[in-house]
Amino acid sequence: MRTRSVLATIAALSLLATACSRADEGEDTSDTAAQDQGAAAELRLGYFPNVTHAPALIGLEKGLFEKELGKTKLTRQEFNAGPNEVSALLGGSLDIGFIGSGPAINAYAKSNGKAVRLISGVTSGGAQLVTTSDISKPEDLAGKTVVTPQLGNTQDVALKKWLAGKDLTGKVQVTNMENAQTLDAFKGGQVQAAWLPEPWSSRLVLEAGAKVFLDEKELWPDGKFPTTVLVVRTEFLDEHPQTVKAFLKGLVASIGYAEDSPEDAQAAVNKQLEALTGKALKPETIKRAWSNITLTFDPIAGQFKQLAQDQVTAGIAEKAPEVGGFADLTQLNAVLREAGKPEVDAGGLDKK
């Protein structure tokens, strides 16, 4: 019995010594510390071939993201609209995505606030309702076909909310098409109106004879609303915070490049669009599209509760998605501080 007692004491002391050793090494058993795996071997990036995603296109064309990422391999994937990108994020095949504010909210809501985090703004503005010349008032849209890029995307929600406010719900045929198909359909007379992001609204105006019926800027305070934002999978953020920070440095450099050299930035965007779509924009098209957007790190977070409520008004959701806790601007503000730039406000979205 004495032998067993001695052995038990030795075992207990051994366990205590092991625990003390781990404590001395500074081991942190919190989830974040346990998950931090340093720089990622690969970062899978999603974005659209749109002018509203200009910072993504500039950064890719000029190698600004790769410069900051170092040995981390950057893999690209293009999307036509937000819902498809949401599926990729939630399915784990994408790490960081440039995406519209509406689908970004949906990604957060569908995962019960777990799968993604809002980490930066990208662009404000750059969406218009364009129509045939005979449409002069909202009532003229009754019986007409209006196109948006995809069901539930940012422009789809904006259109349906606006239609509801004009008592036109159910009186207008809303359909969804890829942007290039919308241009052809408008030229052929199959559709009479479209709510589109840039450069597609400009292309319909300059190439298909459409007119601007409404610029979405007119519907928001000071004309500011988050058209494109940047989101990251929460797991990727936890596992590779330094990689996320490096990518954000590339984003800051991209927007800075556009501010310092707007003509060169437009040329960079156009070169990427040509590579992605097989055709560059005409100079007048990209110039018009560029004039309708504002590149900004600020996600304009204070408007996200309204954007969530808009989904109910639009008939996309029965209940406004919860957006509390969606934003994590820690890495962005660290980058901005280091660059001597003003920090951005989370607008309460950093708290549940």
PyMOL commands that set and color helices and strands:
alter all, ss='L'
color gray80, all
select helices_A, chain A and resi 2-24+31-35+51-61+64-69+82-90+101-110+138-141+154-165+179-187+200-208+216-219+221-223+234-239+241-260+262-277+283-291+301-313+330-338
alter helices_A, ss='H'
color red, helices_A
select strands_A, chain A and resi 42-47+73-78+96-100+116-125+127-131+145-148+173-176+193-197+211-215+226-233+293-295
alter strands_A, ss='S'
color yellow, strands_A
deselect
rebuild
show_as cartoon
